[in-house]
Amino acid sequence: MKIHLNGKPVEVQSRTLELLIPERGLHPDALIVELNSKLIKKENWAETILREGDTLELLNFVGGG
């Protein structure tokens, strides 16, 4: 299925946010997810179904000093 991920068209296999995160090699603990301009809480990732053409932004926090 094709979605827009961080501004780029990509092909993904996962049907939920919960499955997509590890598919993309990301760590969920420091991740903010926005799907079609709405923030999605981590506890809702398993029930959030991805659909063809969705716009997904994955923002990863990086610590530093």
N, C-alpha and C positions, 0 to 999 in steps of 0.2 A: 504494500500500500504506500502511496506517496503522500508525504506531509511536508510542511515547511518547518524546518528545525533551525532555530537561531538564524533565520533569514535566508536559508538555503533549502532548495528542494532536495529531499532525501527519500530513499526507499527504506521502509522499516518492516520487520516481520512481526513485532510485538503488537498485541491488540489493546494492552492496558499500559498505563504509565508505570505501574509497578514492575512490569516485565521489560519495558523499554529502557529503564535506567541502567540495569546491568548490561543490556544489549549494547548500549553506547559506551560501556566501560566507565561509568560514573559512580561516585560514592554518594549514596542518598543522604548522608548525615549533614552535608554542607551544601545542600541543593535547594534552590527556589524554583518552582515550576509555575509557568503561566501558560494556560491553554486557551486559545482564542480570546485573549485579553482578560482572562480571569485567573486569579491566583488559585492554585489547587493545593490544599493542605496535604501533608504526607499521609495522614490517616485515610485520605480519600483516593490515593493512587490506585489501589487494587480495584476499585469499582469505577474508575474513570476510563471509559472506553475511547480509544482513538479511532477517528474516522478519516477516510480519504479527504485530503485537502485541508486538514486541521493545521493551525499555526501554533507551534509549540516553541516556547523560549525556556531554555534550561540555563540557569545562572548558578555558577559554582563559586562559593566563597573561599577565598584563599587567605590564610593568616600570614601575618608578617610583622616586621617591626622596624 
